[in-house]
Amino acid sequence: MWELPASGPMRVPGRVFADAELVDAIGEDGSLEQLRNVATLPGVVDAVLAMPDVHQGYGFPVGGVAATEMPDGVVSPGGVGFDVNCGVRLLAAPFAVGELGGGREALVHEISRAVPAGTGRGSGLSLSEEELEAVLADGPRALDGVEAEDIELTESRGRLESADPSAVSARARERGADQLGTLGSGNHFVEVQRVDEVHDRAAAEALGLREGQVTVLIHSGSRGLGHQVCTDFVKRFDAAGDRYGIRLPDRQLSCAPASSEDGRSYLAAMAAAANFAWANRQLIAARIRKAITAVLGAEAAAGTRQVYDVAHNVAKVECHGARDLCVHRKGATRAFPPGSSEIPERYRDAGQPVFIPGSMGTASYVLAGRPGAMEHSFGTACHGAGRLLSRTAARKQIKGAELRRRLEQDGIVVRSPSNRGLAEEAPFAYKDVDKVVEIVECAGVAVRVARLRPIGVVKG
């Protein structure tokens, strides 16, 4: 951990999880300045944190963590981000990559047909107003045919109880009405993988993972609905700053006391958007199981089980050190240690599963939370490799068609409607995921359980 001492208007220090090389890379964008700005927020406690995948974002850096003490500490939409409850769900198939054989390309193609993907793309499940209300209030429980095991193996069991659908604007509802079960664009994806290496056999056994097994990783969020929730409250809080006497070094940090009417309304709307996102990933998973049925049969689909689902853009009220804190995790994953009552009972001895996607051409990791997370980071780990290059810079270095060719030469089947979007997510645009994971492991935040390698990817 590297420390940025509190100075000037900073109320607490900043701390960065990194090695010397990553510190230099992080210093090349504005993320450290953003971290200093976050440290000025009213009610912030202990330290503001940057995970090794940190990079510049809106107000808060992506890969940032900040906790404010309830009831008077603030909540900031920029500390969650525009894609509320962007997160990752891992499915484990009952077959090995060798058994998939020539069906790999057919499976990736069928998933691309089953899961709508792309900028602004709808044509997901079309919801009535009453159905949307139920999803906002109850998340995946509001959907038909959801297995109890899927609910149990989802962070917060797929539902934030503080959700209030009435806090979600008509415009947000309109944007999300036909987007349930859709992937979106940017860095969202469905990736078909194989378990390349098991690092912790006891934990891998608890999670139901074995070497050679096929897995499917889903990365998506709350789509246009969550984006609009953030947009609505950034504007509302920006206008309310003077009323609360809050002075900020950056307007993108707009905030309000968590206990105020404004703060409570945001937390209620954000929770509803988070519930929508969990339902979104639930429906994407159901469509993936249908794709598996089409290619490999009903038995293979029935045996495809959910490992876990984690959020990495959310603010949650949690108890840390006998204090009730509003923990903002923006591009950061909850990583509670073994024994936590928040972990599903079957995983309680292993620690909370944490998923760290790398990039299309590199590995992803399954981790498990460790006690150091509670000591150092409010029970939090990183969420991915983290960008090194902007999307524009990535496009300047490679064309999407060329990247597609290279990935397929490496045995990775690619389905994406946009060559431009593909180029923006080129593997060289991201940090070294092996190094990022090694840093959080050395810090005692989480431990490696298994490494996953891509064999196929669907992107917007």
PyMOL commands that set and color helices and strands:
alter all, ss='L'
color gray80, all
select helices_A, chain A and resi 20-26+31-38+77-79+97-100+103-114+129-142+148-152+155-158+165-167+170-176+201-207+223-244+251-253+261-296+298-302+345-347+371-376+391-397+400-409+419-424+427-429+433-442
alter helices_A, ss='H'
color red, helices_A
select strands_A, chain A and resi 2-4+14-16+48-55+62-69+74-75+87-96+189-198+213-220+256-257+305-311+313-320+323-330+333-334+353-356+364-369+380-381+413-415+446-459
alter strands_A, ss='S'
color yellow, strands_A
deselect
rebuild
show_as cartoon
